[in-house]
């Protein structure tokens, strides 16, 4: 796409907005400057090794939108309201996430995949309950309604233009390009959160590049919307952030690894709350199972 066509495409983007509402208070970039900002982003990405042709295809695609109020989503996030602004306490945050409902749903989620979780846990000793708790907080255990209301490219391009997250956007679009090339999926496959987090584990593109793995070790067959790959990738993320069976019993080690996943104190506490309930549930099940087995053996020997 030649630069002279860019204003026409941007005009079409705004004409067919359709995704978010307009808000004068958060729109800081005049329409007239947006084509130049898009071209600026393209040049930055080319310097980062991204194909200019690939970038043009994203801009030309009929799913392309810019979200002028993207910053509102960051400002209204539950973590920001709890951790930074102190508008709400941890009780409000837990209610907002619905942690008790997640605990009940998560028990079945783990039980239905117990062999898979056990295999992931066996790698480095990271408890299945912790892996599941993170997936539960991130996407309510791979709920299809949590697949993402944005396209990652659109979210990240909007962050470059309408927020102060320019360096983040450049890094993440670069990673999105590379991950798309690696997997063979078009960038439109990667729906995301407003922040550009993708898949059932909500990995940003650079984390997909660094931590996302295939459950069977076939690294050319990774898919962030595959729950098996997600379970092993969450385990890999925690392990690469210095958590293992050697320190899984240490609160600070668990805290630091989860905090690396999402830098929010409220988030970490929610994950650990769910994790503790999962641990109690499965320990009790194990105890009950052992008791039943013991009774059966006693009956056999006393026969």
Secondary structure, DSSP 8 states (H G I E B T S, - for coil): --GGGHHHHHHHHHHT--SS---TTT--S-HHHHHHHHHHHHHHHHHTT--HHHHHHHHHSTT----TTHHHHHHT-HHIIIIIS-SS-HHHHHHHHTHHHHHHHHHHHHHHTHHHHHHHHHHH---HHHHHHHHHHHHTTT-GGGS-SEEHHHHHHHHHHHSS-HHHHHHHHHHHHHHHHHH---GGG-EE-TT--BTTTTB-HHHHHHH---TTS-GGG--TT-HHHHHHHHHHHHHHTT--TTTTT-HHHHHHHHHHHS--HHHHHHHHHHHHHHHHHHHHHHHHHHHHHHHHHHHHHT-
